[in-house]
Amino acid sequence: MADAGRRPGKPRDWRHDRPAVVAVGEQPWPWRQQQQHQQQHRPPPSRGTTLASLDAPAEARGGGGLLDKALCRALCTARACCQQLQLLLCMLIVICSSVSYNSTGGYTGLFSLGSIYYYQYGGAYSGLSGADGEKAQQLDAQFHQLKVPPAQVAMAVGGALMAFACFQIVASLFRVPWHCPAWLIAEAILDVAIAIGLVPALYFYYHRLHEIYASSLCKERENLYQSKGYRGFGCSLHGAEIAVGFFAGAAIVAFAVAVVLAVRGFKIVRTLQAKPSSHSYEP
């Protein structure tokens, strides 16, 4: 098309054939129309979003991923981290309590199967065979029945506290404390009740275990295993039961700290809501 008006045999004039130079900052009209169309159909910025963040590339804005959402910001606050710690500690309480509930311990009757089990695992020299083996099984079953109630109570308390912690986290994800600041006061009251209530609950838990280990059934079971040369069946707390007390004590501290964080969050939310141009806040 550039050679249509040129005479045959005349040399090309490159000064007229080269395209016009576009000034700095200007664009040819097709690209300008496309840019105007994009600006007209751009969604309105949300609260807390600046024009600079809209003009940034998708990678810089987070690409609409999880880090760009308020749900992630709600899980990174001090109060949310404390609630996640509560959830973890209550889960550990349930796990450690289930050890006493699921395991009967003691003699399992494996050597009574005969054949390779009888000799390979020391059944021929264990001494727990015949009447002694049956008596050991009976004592183990009765001892397990004594330990089931406190284990069930500990699991129920730990499970209820897990549900409460999950409920708090979900409420924070839906921004309930910002829309209803009274939620933080109710949360602080419940945290105080839980922190105080765990102290006597922990006392009664270990008091009941002390009664079980001091019973005549436990002493008879211990003497039977000691007479056959077995150790580890004494009438004392085992590691999982001690861990329950440790995690429960840590949970008491976590719920006490949650009270302070909830009250502080309530004050901050009320202060920000009193300002007409305040942005949302994750307590």
PyRosetta script that sets phi, psi and omega in degrees:
from pyrosetta import init, pose_from_sequence

init()
pose = pose_from_sequence("MADAGRRPGKPRDWRHDRPAVVAVGEQPWPWRQQQQHQQQHRPPPSRGTTLASLDAPAEARGGGGLLDKALCRALCTARACCQQLQLLLCMLIVICSSVSYNSTGGYTGLFSLGSIYYYQYGGAYSGLSGADGEKAQQLDAQFHQLKVPPAQVAMAVGGALMAFACFQIVASLFRVPWHCPAWLIAEAILDVAIAIGLVPALYFYYHRLHEIYASSLCKERENLYQSKGYRGFGCSLHGAEIAVGFFAGAAIVAFAVAVVLAVRGFKIVRTLQAKPSSHSYEP")
pose.set_psi(1, -31.8)
pose.set_omega(1, 179.9)
pose.set_phi(2, -70.3)
pose.set_psi(2, -21.9)
pose.set_omega(2, -178.5)
pose.set_phi(3, -95.7)
pose.set_psi(3, 7.6)
pose.set_omega(3, -175.0)
pose.set_phi(4, -69.4)
pose.set_psi(4, -40.3)
pose.set_omega(4, -177.0)
pose.set_phi(5, -90.8)
pose.set_psi(5, 3.8)
pose.set_omega(5, -178.1)
pose.set_phi(6, -89.3)
pose.set_psi(6, 136.6)
pose.set_omega(6, 178.7)
pose.set_phi(7, -70.4)
pose.set_psi(7, 149.6)
pose.set_omega(7, 177.9)
pose.set_phi(8, -65.9)
pose.set_psi(8, 135.6)
pose.set_omega(8, 179.2)
pose.set_phi(9, 86.7)
pose.set_psi(9, -9.5)
pose.set_omega(9, 179.4)
pose.set_phi(10, -84.2)
pose.set_psi(10, 134.2)
pose.set_omega(10, -179.5)
pose.set_phi(11, -65.4)
pose.set_psi(11, 151.7)
pose.set_omega(11, -178.6)
pose.set_phi(12, -69.9)
pose.set_psi(12, 135.4)
pose.set_omega(12, 175.3)
pose.set_phi(13, -100.3)
pose.set_psi(13, 101.3)
pose.set_omega(13, -176.4)
pose.set_phi(14, -69.0)
pose.set_psi(14, -17.0)
pose.set_omega(14, 178.7)
pose.set_phi(15, -69.3)
pose.set_psi(15, -30.9)
pose.set_omega(15, 179.5)
pose.set_phi(16, -91.0)
pose.set_psi(16, -21.2)
pose.set_omega(16, -176.3)
pose.set_phi(17, -85.0)
pose.set_psi(17, -24.8)
pose.set_omega(17, -177.0)
pose.set_phi(18, -71.1)
pose.set_psi(18, 147.7)
pose.set_omega(18, -177.8)
pose.set_phi(19, -69.9)
pose.set_psi(19, 158.7)
pose.set_omega(19, 179.0)
pose.set_phi(20, -66.6)
pose.set_psi(20, 141.7)
pose.set_omega(20, -179.9)
pose.set_phi(21, -80.1)
pose.set_psi(21, 128.3)
pose.set_omega(21, 179.6)
pose.set_phi(22, -86.5)
pose.set_psi(22, 133.1)
pose.set_omega(22, -179.6)
pose.set_phi(23, -64.3)
pose.set_psi(23, 155.7)
pose.set_omega(23, -179.3)
pose.set_phi(24, -65.3)
pose.set_psi(24, 130.6)
pose.set_omega(24, -180.0)
pose.set_phi(25, 93.2)
pose.set_psi(25, -13.2)
pose.set_omega(25, 179.2)
pose.set_phi(26, -103.7)
pose.set_psi(26, 155.9)
pose.set_omega(26, 179.8)
pose.set_phi(27, -131.3)
pose.set_psi(27, 152.5)
pose.set_omega(27, 175.2)
pose.set_phi(28, -58.1)
pose.set_psi(28, 155.3)
pose.set_omega(28, -171.0)
pose.set_phi(29, -61.7)
pose.set_psi(29, -32.7)
pose.set_omega(29, 178.0)
pose.set_phi(30, -63.4)
pose.set_psi(30, -39.6)
pose.set_omega(30, 179.1)
pose.set_phi(31, -71.4)
pose.set_psi(31, -33.1)
pose.set_omega(31, 178.4)
pose.set_phi(32, -66.9)
pose.set_psi(32, -38.9)
pose.set_omega(32, 177.2)
pose.set_phi(33, -65.2)
pose.set_psi(33, -39.2)
pose.set_omega(33, 178.4)
pose.set_phi(34, -64.8)
pose.set_psi(34, -39.0)
pose.set_omega(34, 178.5)
pose.set_phi(35, -66.8)
pose.set_psi(35, -41.2)
pose.set_omega(35, 177.7)
pose.set_phi(36, -64.3)
pose.set_psi(36, -37.3)
pose.set_omega(36, 178.2)
pose.set_phi(37, -64.8)
pose.set_psi(37, -39.5)
pose.set_omega(37, 178.4)
pose.set_phi(38, -67.2)
pose.set_psi(38, -38.1)
pose.set_omega(38, 179.0)
pose.set_phi(39, -68.2)
pose.set_psi(39, -35.2)
pose.set_omega(39, 179.4)
pose.set_phi(40, -69.8)
pose.set_psi(40, -34.0)
pose.set_omega(40, -177.7)
pose.set_phi(41, -98.1)
pose.set_psi(41, 11.4)
pose.set_omega(41, 177.1)
pose.set_phi(42, -73.5)
pose.set_psi(42, 133.7)
pose.set_omega(42, 179.4)
pose.set_phi(43, -65.8)
pose.set_psi(43, 151.1)
pose.set_omega(43, -179.4)
pose.set_phi(44, -66.2)
pose.set_psi(44, 145.4)
pose.set_omega(44, -179.6)
pose.set_phi(45, -68.3)
pose.set_psi(45, 142.4)
pose.set_omega(45, 177.0)
pose.set_phi(46, -80.0)
pose.set_psi(46, 174.4)
pose.set_omega(46, -179.0)
pose.set_phi(47, -65.3)
pose.set_psi(47, 133.2)
pose.set_omega(47, 179.6)
pose.set_phi(48, 85.0)
pose.set_psi(48, 3.8)
pose.set_omega(48, -179.6)
pose.set_phi(49, -103.0)
pose.set_psi(49, 129.8)
pose.set_omega(49, -179.7)
pose.set_phi(50, -97.0)
pose.set_psi(50, 164.6)
pose.set_omega(50, 177.8)
pose.set_phi(51, -66.8)
pose.set_psi(51, -31.7)
pose.set_omega(51, 178.9)
pose.set_phi(52, -64.8)
pose.set_psi(52, -37.1)
pose.set_omega(52, 178.8)
pose.set_phi(53, -70.9)
pose.set_psi(53, -29.7)
pose.set_omega(53, 177.0)
pose.set_phi(54, -71.4)
pose.set_psi(54, -37.4)
pose.set_omega(54, -178.9)
pose.set_phi(55, -77.5)
pose.set_psi(55, -13.0)
pose.set_omega(55, 179.7)
pose.set_phi(56, -71.4)
pose.set_psi(56, 156.6)
pose.set_omega(56, 178.2)
pose.set_phi(57, -66.2)
pose.set_psi(57, 166.1)
pose.set_omega(57, -176.1)
pose.set_phi(58, -63.9)
pose.set_psi(58, -34.0)
pose.set_omega(58, 179.8)
pose.set_phi(59, -66.3)
pose.set_psi(59, -37.3)
pose.set_omega(59, -179.7)
pose.set_phi(60, -72.2)
pose.set_psi(60, -31.1)
pose.set_omega(60, 179.5)
pose.set_phi(61, -81.6)
pose.set_psi(61, -5.9)
pose.set_omega(61, -178.3)
pose.set_phi(62, 101.8)
pose.set_psi(62, -7.7)
pose.set_omega(62, 175.6)
pose.set_phi(63, 66.0)
pose.set_psi(63, 22.1)
pose.set_omega(63, -178.8)
pose.set_phi(64, 73.4)
pose.set_psi(64, 14.7)
pose.set_omega(64, -178.6)
pose.set_phi(65, -78.7)
pose.set_psi(65, -168.0)
pose.set_omega(65, -176.2)
pose.set_phi(66, -67.4)
pose.set_psi(66, -34.6)
pose.set_omega(66, -177.7)
pose.set_phi(67, -69.4)
pose.set_psi(67, -16.7)
pose.set_omega(67, -178.4)
pose.set_phi(68, -91.2)
pose.set_psi(68, 1.5)
pose.set_omega(68, -174.5)
pose.set_phi(69, -106.0)
pose.set_psi(69, 157.3)
pose.set_omega(69, 178.7)
pose.set_phi(70, -71.5)
pose.set_psi(70, -17.3)
pose.set_omega(70, 179.7)
pose.set_phi(71, -65.1)
pose.set_psi(71, -38.5)
pose.set_omega(71, 178.7)
pose.set_phi(72, -70.8)
pose.set_psi(72, -38.9)
pose.set_omega(72, 179.0)
pose.set_phi(73, -64.5)
pose.set_psi(73, -31.7)
pose.set_omega(73, 179.7)
pose.set_phi(74, -69.3)
pose.set_psi(74, -23.3)
pose.set_omega(74, -179.6)
pose.set_phi(75, -91.5)
pose.set_psi(75, -3.0)
pose.set_omega(75, -176.4)
pose.set_phi(76, -106.4)
pose.set_psi(76, 4.5)
pose.set_omega(76, 178.5)
pose.set_phi(77, -79.8)
pose.set_psi(77, 165.2)
pose.set_omega(77, 179.8)
pose.set_phi(78, -64.2)
pose.set_psi(78, -39.3)
pose.set_omega(78, 179.4)
pose.set_phi(79, -66.2)
pose.set_psi(79, -41.4)
pose.set_omega(79, 178.9)
pose.set_phi(80, -67.3)
pose.set_psi(80, -38.5)
pose.set_omega(80, 177.1)
pose.set_phi(81, -64.2)
pose.set_psi(81, -37.6)
pose.set_omega(81, 177.0)
pose.set_phi(82, -65.3)
pose.set_psi(82, -38.7)
pose.set_omega(82, 178.0)
pose.set_phi(83, -67.8)
pose.set_psi(83, -37.1)
pose.set_omega(83, 175.9)
pose.set_phi(84, -66.3)
pose.set_psi(84, -35.5)
pose.set_omega(84, 175.3)
pose.set_phi(85, -65.6)
pose.set_psi(85, -40.0)
pose.set_omega(85, 175.3)
pose.set_phi(86, -59.4)
pose.set_psi(86, -43.9)
pose.set_omega(86, 179.1)
pose.set_phi(87, -61.1)
pose.set_psi(87, -42.6)
pose.set_omega(87, 179.9)
pose.set_phi(88, -65.5)
pose.set_psi(88, -44.3)
pose.set_omega(88, -178.9)
pose.set_phi(89, -65.5)
pose.set_psi(89, -41.3)
pose.set_omega(89, 178.6)
pose.set_phi(90, -66.2)
pose.set_psi(90, -35.0)
pose.set_omega(90, 176.3)
pose.set_phi(91, -64.9)
pose.set_psi(91, -40.0)
pose.set_omega(91, 177.8)
pose.set_phi(92, -67.0)
pose.set_psi(92, -33.6)
pose.set_omega(92, 176.1)
pose.set_phi(93, -63.1)
pose.set_psi(93, -43.6)
pose.set_omega(93, 179.0)
pose.set_phi(94, -63.9)
pose.set_psi(94, -42.1)
pose.set_omega(94, -178.4)
pose.set_phi(95, -64.9)
pose.set_psi(95, -45.8)
pose.set_omega(95, -178.9)
pose.set_phi(96, -68.6)
pose.set_psi(96, -34.1)
pose.set_omega(96, 178.2)
pose.set_phi(97, -69.8)
pose.set_psi(97, -30.6)
pose.set_omega(97, -179.0)
pose.set_phi(98, -70.7)
pose.set_psi(98, -16.2)
pose.set_omega(98, 178.5)
pose.set_phi(99, -63.7)
pose.set_psi(99, -45.7)
pose.set_omega(99, 178.9)
pose.set_phi(100, -71.3)
pose.set_psi(100, -25.2)
pose.set_omega(100, -177.5)
pose.set_phi(101, -81.2)
pose.set_psi(101, -37.0)
pose.set_omega(101, -173.2)
pose.set_phi(102, -91.4)
pose.set_psi(102, -28.6)
pose.set_omega(102, -173.5)
pose.set_phi(103, -102.9)
pose.set_psi(103, 124.2)
pose.set_omega(103, 175.5)
pose.set_phi(104, -80.6)
pose.set_psi(104, -29.7)
pose.set_omega(104, 179.2)
pose.set_phi(105, 71.9)
pose.set_psi(105, 176.8)
pose.set_omega(105, 174.5)
pose.set_phi(106, 73.2)
pose.set_psi(106, -147.4)
pose.set_omega(106, -173.0)
pose.set_phi(107, -77.3)
pose.set_psi(107, 126.4)
pose.set_omega(107, -178.0)
pose.set_phi(108, -107.9)
pose.set_psi(108, -3.6)
pose.set_omega(108, 178.2)
pose.set_phi(109, 76.1)
pose.set_psi(109, 20.6)
pose.set_omega(109, -179.0)
pose.set_phi(110, -66.3)
pose.set_psi(110, -36.7)
pose.set_omega(110, -175.6)
pose.set_phi(111, -74.0)
pose.set_psi(111, -18.7)
pose.set_omega(111, 179.1)
pose.set_phi(112, -71.8)
pose.set_psi(112, -8.2)
pose.set_omega(112, 177.2)
pose.set_phi(113, -71.9)
pose.set_psi(113, -18.1)
pose.set_omega(113, 178.0)
pose.set_phi(114, 76.8)
pose.set_psi(114, -163.6)
pose.set_omega(114, 176.7)
pose.set_phi(115, 56.5)
pose.set_psi(115, -134.0)
pose.set_omega(115, -172.9)
pose.set_phi(116, -69.3)
pose.set_psi(116, -32.2)
pose.set_omega(116, -179.4)
pose.set_phi(117, -63.2)
pose.set_psi(117, -33.4)
pose.set_omega(117, -174.6)
pose.set_phi(118, -67.2)
pose.set_psi(118, -34.3)
pose.set_omega(118, -177.1)
pose.set_phi(119, -103.4)
pose.set_psi(119, -37.2)
pose.set_omega(119, -175.5)
pose.set_phi(120, -66.5)
pose.set_psi(120, -38.5)
pose.set_omega(120, -176.0)
pose.set_phi(121, -102.7)
pose.set_psi(121, 16.7)
pose.set_omega(121, 172.9)
pose.set_phi(122, 82.8)
pose.set_psi(122, 17.5)
pose.set_omega(122, -178.6)
pose.set_phi(123, -66.8)
pose.set_psi(123, -29.6)
pose.set_omega(123, -179.0)
pose.set_phi(124, -69.9)
pose.set_psi(124, -18.2)
pose.set_omega(124, -177.4)
pose.set_phi(125, -119.4)
pose.set_psi(125, 8.9)
pose.set_omega(125, -174.9)
pose.set_phi(126, -75.8)
pose.set_psi(126, -29.7)
pose.set_omega(126, -177.4)
pose.set_phi(127, 85.6)
pose.set_psi(127, -17.7)
pose.set_omega(127, 179.0)
pose.set_phi(128, -92.8)
pose.set_psi(128, 75.6)
pose.set_omega(128, 178.9)
pose.set_phi(129, -138.8)
pose.set_psi(129, 153.5)
pose.set_omega(129, 179.3)
pose.set_phi(130, 69.6)
pose.set_psi(130, -128.2)
pose.set_omega(130, -177.0)
pose.set_phi(131, -66.0)
pose.set_psi(131, -37.3)
pose.set_omega(131, 179.0)
pose.set_phi(132, -64.9)
pose.set_psi(132, -39.6)
pose.set_omega(132, 178.4)
pose.set_phi(133, -65.0)
pose.set_psi(133, -42.0)
pose.set_omega(133, 178.7)
pose.set_phi(134, -66.3)
pose.set_psi(134, -38.8)
pose.set_omega(134, 178.0)
pose.set_phi(135, -66.0)
pose.set_psi(135, -39.5)
pose.set_omega(135, 178.3)
pose.set_phi(136, -63.7)
pose.set_psi(136, -39.1)
pose.set_omega(136, 178.0)
pose.set_phi(137, -64.9)
pose.set_psi(137, -41.2)
pose.set_omega(137, 179.1)
pose.set_phi(138, -65.1)
pose.set_psi(138, -43.2)
pose.set_omega(138, 179.3)
pose.set_phi(139, -65.6)
pose.set_psi(139, -38.2)
pose.set_omega(139, 178.1)
pose.set_phi(140, -64.4)
pose.set_psi(140, -41.9)
pose.set_omega(140, -179.6)
pose.set_phi(141, -65.7)
pose.set_psi(141, -42.8)
pose.set_omega(141, 179.3)
pose.set_phi(142, -67.2)
pose.set_psi(142, -39.7)
pose.set_omega(142, 178.6)
pose.set_phi(143, -65.9)
pose.set_psi(143, -36.8)
pose.set_omega(143, 177.9)
pose.set_phi(144, -65.8)
pose.set_psi(144, -38.0)
pose.set_omega(144, 178.4)
pose.set_phi(145, -64.8)
pose.set_psi(145, -30.6)
pose.set_omega(145, 176.9)
pose.set_phi(146, -70.6)
pose.set_psi(146, -33.0)
pose.set_omega(146, -176.4)
pose.set_phi(147, -87.9)
pose.set_psi(147, -9.8)
pose.set_omega(147, -178.3)
pose.set_phi(148, -66.7)
pose.set_psi(148, -46.7)
pose.set_omega(148, -176.6)
pose.set_phi(149, -58.3)
pose.set_psi(149, -49.7)
pose.set_omega(149, 178.2)
pose.set_phi(150, -64.3)
pose.set_psi(150, -32.1)
pose.set_omega(150, 177.2)
pose.set_phi(151, -67.3)
pose.set_psi(151, -39.8)
pose.set_omega(151, 178.4)
pose.set_phi(152, -64.9)
pose.set_psi(152, -41.5)
pose.set_omega(152, 179.1)
pose.set_phi(153, -64.1)
pose.set_psi(153, -43.3)
pose.set_omega(153, 179.5)
pose.set_phi(154, -63.5)
pose.set_psi(154, -39.9)
pose.set_omega(154, 178.0)
pose.set_phi(155, -66.9)
pose.set_psi(155, -38.5)
pose.set_omega(155, 179.5)
pose.set_phi(156, -66.4)
pose.set_psi(156, -42.7)
pose.set_omega(156, 178.8)
pose.set_phi(157, -65.3)
pose.set_psi(157, -45.1)
pose.set_omega(157, 178.4)
pose.set_phi(158, -62.8)
pose.set_psi(158, -39.8)
pose.set_omega(158, 178.0)
pose.set_phi(159, -66.3)
pose.set_psi(159, -39.3)
pose.set_omega(159, 178.0)
pose.set_phi(160, -64.9)
pose.set_psi(160, -40.5)
pose.set_omega(160, 178.1)
pose.set_phi(161, -68.8)
pose.set_psi(161, -32.6)
pose.set_omega(161, 174.0)
pose.set_phi(162, -62.9)
pose.set_psi(162, -44.0)
pose.set_omega(162, 178.8)
pose.set_phi(163, -63.4)
pose.set_psi(163, -38.6)
pose.set_omega(163, 179.0)
pose.set_phi(164, -65.6)
pose.set_psi(164, -42.4)
pose.set_omega(164, 178.3)
pose.set_phi(165, -64.4)
pose.set_psi(165, -40.8)
pose.set_omega(165, 177.4)
pose.set_phi(166, -63.8)
pose.set_psi(166, -38.6)
pose.set_omega(166, 179.2)
pose.set_phi(167, -64.3)
pose.set_psi(167, -38.7)
pose.set_omega(167, 177.3)
pose.set_phi(168, -65.1)
pose.set_psi(168, -42.4)
pose.set_omega(168, -179.5)
pose.set_phi(169, -64.7)
pose.set_psi(169, -42.6)
pose.set_omega(169, 179.0)
pose.set_phi(170, -64.0)
pose.set_psi(170, -39.9)
pose.set_omega(170, 177.8)
pose.set_phi(171, -62.9)
pose.set_psi(171, -36.8)
pose.set_omega(171, 177.4)
pose.set_phi(172, -68.2)
pose.set_psi(172, -35.5)
pose.set_omega(172, 178.5)
pose.set_phi(173, -64.9)
pose.set_psi(173, -33.7)
pose.set_omega(173, 178.2)
pose.set_phi(174, -90.2)
pose.set_psi(174, 10.8)
pose.set_omega(174, 173.4)
pose.set_phi(175, 59.8)
pose.set_psi(175, 34.8)
pose.set_omega(175, 178.0)
pose.set_phi(176, -64.8)
pose.set_psi(176, -42.0)
pose.set_omega(176, 179.2)
pose.set_phi(177, -60.3)
pose.set_psi(177, -30.0)
pose.set_omega(177, 179.4)
pose.set_phi(178, -75.9)
pose.set_psi(178, -41.1)
pose.set_omega(178, -179.2)
pose.set_phi(179, -78.4)
pose.set_psi(179, -26.7)
pose.set_omega(179, 179.9)
pose.set_phi(180, -135.7)
pose.set_psi(180, 88.4)
pose.set_omega(180, -177.7)
pose.set_phi(181, -61.6)
pose.set_psi(181, -23.8)
pose.set_omega(181, 178.6)
pose.set_phi(182, -63.0)
pose.set_psi(182, -19.9)
pose.set_omega(182, 176.6)
pose.set_phi(183, -59.6)
pose.set_psi(183, -37.1)
pose.set_omega(183, -179.6)
pose.set_phi(184, -67.0)
pose.set_psi(184, -35.7)
pose.set_omega(184, 177.4)
pose.set_phi(185, -67.4)
pose.set_psi(185, -44.6)
pose.set_omega(185, 177.3)
pose.set_phi(186, -62.2)
pose.set_psi(186, -38.2)
pose.set_omega(186, 177.9)
pose.set_phi(187, -64.8)
pose.set_psi(187, -40.7)
pose.set_omega(187, 178.7)
pose.set_phi(188, -64.7)
pose.set_psi(188, -39.1)
pose.set_omega(188, 179.2)
pose.set_phi(189, -64.5)
pose.set_psi(189, -43.7)
pose.set_omega(189, 179.0)
pose.set_phi(190, -66.2)
pose.set_psi(190, -37.0)
pose.set_omega(190, 177.6)
pose.set_phi(191, -64.8)
pose.set_psi(191, -38.3)
pose.set_omega(191, 176.6)
pose.set_phi(192, -63.8)
pose.set_psi(192, -44.4)
pose.set_omega(192, -179.9)
pose.set_phi(193, -62.9)
pose.set_psi(193, -39.8)
pose.set_omega(193, 180.0)
pose.set_phi(194, -68.9)
pose.set_psi(194, -44.0)
pose.set_omega(194, -179.4)
pose.set_phi(195, -62.5)
pose.set_psi(195, -38.9)
pose.set_omega(195, 178.8)
pose.set_phi(196, -74.8)
pose.set_psi(196, -39.6)
pose.set_omega(196, -177.6)
pose.set_phi(197, -69.3)
pose.set_psi(197, -25.9)
pose.set_omega(197, 179.5)
pose.set_phi(198, -69.6)
pose.set_psi(198, -23.9)
pose.set_omega(198, -178.7)
pose.set_phi(199, -67.0)
pose.set_psi(199, -55.2)
pose.set_omega(199, 176.5)
pose.set_phi(200, -66.4)
pose.set_psi(200, -31.0)
pose.set_omega(200, 177.8)
pose.set_phi(201, -62.9)
pose.set_psi(201, -40.3)
pose.set_omega(201, 178.0)
pose.set_phi(202, -67.3)
pose.set_psi(202, -36.1)
pose.set_omega(202, 178.6)
pose.set_phi(203, -65.2)
pose.set_psi(203, -48.1)
pose.set_omega(203, -179.0)
pose.set_phi(204, -66.7)
pose.set_psi(204, -30.7)
pose.set_omega(204, 178.2)
pose.set_phi(205, -63.5)
pose.set_psi(205, -49.1)
pose.set_omega(205, -179.8)
pose.set_phi(206, -75.0)
pose.set_psi(206, -27.3)
pose.set_omega(206, 175.6)
pose.set_phi(207, -65.6)
pose.set_psi(207, -40.6)
pose.set_omega(207, 178.2)
pose.set_phi(208, -68.1)
pose.set_psi(208, -40.3)
pose.set_omega(208, 177.4)
pose.set_phi(209, -64.2)
pose.set_psi(209, -36.6)
pose.set_omega(209, 177.4)
pose.set_phi(210, -63.9)
pose.set_psi(210, -39.4)
pose.set_omega(210, 177.3)
pose.set_phi(211, -64.7)
pose.set_psi(211, -38.5)
pose.set_omega(211, -179.9)
pose.set_phi(212, -66.8)
pose.set_psi(212, -45.4)
pose.set_omega(212, -178.8)
pose.set_phi(213, -72.5)
pose.set_psi(213, -18.9)
pose.set_omega(213, 177.3)
pose.set_phi(214, -92.9)
pose.set_psi(214, 1.8)
pose.set_omega(214, -177.8)
pose.set_phi(215, -75.6)
pose.set_psi(215, 161.0)
pose.set_omega(215, 178.9)
pose.set_phi(216, -67.9)
pose.set_psi(216, -29.5)
pose.set_omega(216, 178.4)
pose.set_phi(217, -63.3)
pose.set_psi(217, -43.5)
pose.set_omega(217, 179.2)
pose.set_phi(218, -66.2)
pose.set_psi(218, -39.1)
pose.set_omega(218, 179.3)
pose.set_phi(219, -65.7)
pose.set_psi(219, -41.2)
pose.set_omega(219, 178.7)
pose.set_phi(220, -64.3)
pose.set_psi(220, -41.3)
pose.set_omega(220, 178.4)
pose.set_phi(221, -64.2)
pose.set_psi(221, -41.9)
pose.set_omega(221, 179.2)
pose.set_phi(222, -64.3)
pose.set_psi(222, -42.2)
pose.set_omega(222, -179.6)
pose.set_phi(223, -66.1)
pose.set_psi(223, -35.6)
pose.set_omega(223, 179.6)
pose.set_phi(224, -64.3)
pose.set_psi(224, -45.4)
pose.set_omega(224, -179.5)
pose.set_phi(225, -71.1)
pose.set_psi(225, -35.5)
pose.set_omega(225, 178.6)
pose.set_phi(226, -68.4)
pose.set_psi(226, -32.1)
pose.set_omega(226, 179.0)
pose.set_phi(227, -67.9)
pose.set_psi(227, -22.8)
pose.set_omega(227, 178.4)
pose.set_phi(228, -98.7)
pose.set_psi(228, 6.6)
pose.set_omega(228, 177.0)
pose.set_phi(229, 87.8)
pose.set_psi(229, 14.8)
pose.set_omega(229, -179.8)
pose.set_phi(230, -93.9)
pose.set_psi(230, 141.3)
pose.set_omega(230, 175.7)
pose.set_phi(231, -119.6)
pose.set_psi(231, 163.4)
pose.set_omega(231, 179.4)
pose.set_phi(232, 93.6)
pose.set_psi(232, 6.1)
pose.set_omega(232, 178.5)
pose.set_phi(233, -114.9)
pose.set_psi(233, 29.7)
pose.set_omega(233, -179.9)
pose.set_phi(234, -73.6)
pose.set_psi(234, 165.4)
pose.set_omega(234, -179.3)
pose.set_phi(235, -89.2)
pose.set_psi(235, 73.2)
pose.set_omega(235, 179.4)
pose.set_phi(236, -148.4)
pose.set_psi(236, 165.3)
pose.set_omega(236, -178.9)
pose.set_phi(237, -67.3)
pose.set_psi(237, 140.4)
pose.set_omega(237, 174.5)
pose.set_phi(238, -97.3)
pose.set_psi(238, 177.5)
pose.set_omega(238, -171.5)
pose.set_phi(239, -61.6)
pose.set_psi(239, -39.5)
pose.set_omega(239, -178.2)
pose.set_phi(240, -66.1)
pose.set_psi(240, -37.4)
pose.set_omega(240, 179.1)
pose.set_phi(241, -69.8)
pose.set_psi(241, -35.5)
pose.set_omega(241, 175.2)
pose.set_phi(242, -67.4)
pose.set_psi(242, -37.9)
pose.set_omega(242, 179.1)
pose.set_phi(243, -64.6)
pose.set_psi(243, -32.3)
pose.set_omega(243, 176.8)
pose.set_phi(244, -59.3)
pose.set_psi(244, -44.8)
pose.set_omega(244, 178.3)
pose.set_phi(245, -65.5)
pose.set_psi(245, -38.3)
pose.set_omega(245, 179.2)
pose.set_phi(246, -64.4)
pose.set_psi(246, -47.8)
pose.set_omega(246, -178.9)
pose.set_phi(247, -69.9)
pose.set_psi(247, -32.4)
pose.set_omega(247, 176.5)
pose.set_phi(248, -67.2)
pose.set_psi(248, -39.8)
pose.set_omega(248, 175.8)
pose.set_phi(249, -63.7)
pose.set_psi(249, -40.1)
pose.set_omega(249, 176.2)
pose.set_phi(250, -65.5)
pose.set_psi(250, -35.0)
pose.set_omega(250, 177.6)
pose.set_phi(251, -66.8)
pose.set_psi(251, -35.6)
pose.set_omega(251, 176.6)
pose.set_phi(252, -60.8)
pose.set_psi(252, -44.3)
pose.set_omega(252, 178.4)
pose.set_phi(253, -64.6)
pose.set_psi(253, -40.6)
pose.set_omega(253, -179.0)
pose.set_phi(254, -64.3)
pose.set_psi(254, -41.5)
pose.set_omega(254, 179.0)
pose.set_phi(255, -69.9)
pose.set_psi(255, -33.3)
pose.set_omega(255, 176.2)
pose.set_phi(256, -66.5)
pose.set_psi(256, -40.2)
pose.set_omega(256, 176.7)
pose.set_phi(257, -66.5)
pose.set_psi(257, -35.1)
pose.set_omega(257, 179.1)
pose.set_phi(258, -63.2)
pose.set_psi(258, -30.5)
pose.set_omega(258, 176.9)
pose.set_phi(259, -62.8)
pose.set_psi(259, -47.0)
pose.set_omega(259, -180.0)
pose.set_phi(260, -62.5)
pose.set_psi(260, -42.6)
pose.set_omega(260, -179.1)
pose.set_phi(261, -67.8)
pose.set_psi(261, -35.7)
pose.set_omega(261, 179.0)
pose.set_phi(262, -68.0)
pose.set_psi(262, -42.2)
pose.set_omega(262, 178.6)
pose.set_phi(263, -65.8)
pose.set_psi(263, -41.5)
pose.set_omega(263, 177.8)
pose.set_phi(264, -64.2)
pose.set_psi(264, -41.0)
pose.set_omega(264, 177.6)
pose.set_phi(265, -64.2)
pose.set_psi(265, -35.9)
pose.set_omega(265, 177.7)
pose.set_phi(266, -63.6)
pose.set_psi(266, -42.9)
pose.set_omega(266, 179.5)
pose.set_phi(267, -64.6)
pose.set_psi(267, -41.2)
pose.set_omega(267, -178.8)
pose.set_phi(268, -67.5)
pose.set_psi(268, -41.0)
pose.set_omega(268, 179.9)
pose.set_phi(269, -64.4)
pose.set_psi(269, -43.6)
pose.set_omega(269, 179.3)
pose.set_phi(270, -64.9)
pose.set_psi(270, -36.8)
pose.set_omega(270, 178.2)
pose.set_phi(271, -66.8)
pose.set_psi(271, -42.3)
pose.set_omega(271, -179.7)
pose.set_phi(272, -70.9)
pose.set_psi(272, -36.5)
pose.set_omega(272, 178.8)
pose.set_phi(273, -70.3)
pose.set_psi(273, -21.8)
pose.set_omega(273, 177.0)
pose.set_phi(274, -72.9)
pose.set_psi(274, -20.4)
pose.set_omega(274, 178.0)
pose.set_phi(275, -85.8)
pose.set_psi(275, 136.2)
pose.set_omega(275, -176.6)
pose.set_phi(276, -68.3)
pose.set_psi(276, -32.0)
pose.set_omega(276, -175.8)
pose.set_phi(277, -110.6)
pose.set_psi(277, 36.4)
pose.set_omega(277, -178.3)
pose.set_phi(278, -86.5)
pose.set_psi(278, 147.7)
pose.set_omega(278, 176.8)
pose.set_phi(279, -93.4)
pose.set_psi(279, 167.2)
pose.set_omega(279, -179.1)
pose.set_phi(280, -67.6)
pose.set_psi(280, 155.2)
pose.set_omega(280, -176.6)
pose.set_phi(281, -136.8)
pose.set_psi(281, 139.7)
pose.set_omega(281, 177.7)
pose.set_phi(282, -100.4)
pose.set_psi(282, 103.5)
pose.set_omega(282, -177.6)
pose.set_phi(283, -70.6)
pose.dump_pdb("model.pdb")
